[in-house]
Amino acid sequence: MLEQLDVPALREAGSSHIYPRTLEYFHGESNTDGPKHFIDQVAEAPSLLSPGRVCVLYGYGSRPTNTYRWIQDLEGIDLIWHDDFGPWYLKPLQFVAASHGGLMRVTERSALIETFGELAHLAMVELYSFRKSLLPGVIDYVRQMKWRSFIGTRIGAEDESYFCFGVDGDSTNTDLQYFCWASYGEECPDDLRQLVRGAMH
């Protein structure tokens, strides 16, 4: 599913997926089974919800509003913020095109798999695991920047232990259903690193 790319070269080229604390970066194409199997494994990783760490999901629009109403009622998911993605003058389009996105904290492993799959359907979603102390700053950033926020730039600039896995279920880059990527910092927990290594071609 994934192949490793050269981080210094990507950084020099200005890739938006490479942050100041990024040690290694991977991407690739997959059918439905690849991301599902990977998230199943991530949900079982001991470090994901270990003391001092948090796990969040960030949906980048392209989902209907009722998706987030459903998420709001889920046990194990704390929906922090959600709104239409786009400037105010495009808000009327929400009635004809799915455009909702949001930030949520995962508090129970069992809720991660179903929620990630729902957010990835014909849309883009990222999972981040990082130091708990950074969460208030990330929340403030998203609430201030709203649909313009790109949380990786905040987390990946401040946390050497961060872990990211993203899926674009509406990608034009591939004939398959999903374009996937993963990255982590130098102090990322080993169990999460090994999952990425295990997902390489």
Summary of the structure (lengths in Angstrom):
residues: 201
radius of gyration: 15.9
end to end distance: 5.6
largest distance: 45.8
contacts: 655
relative contact order: 0.24
helix: 40%
strand: 31%
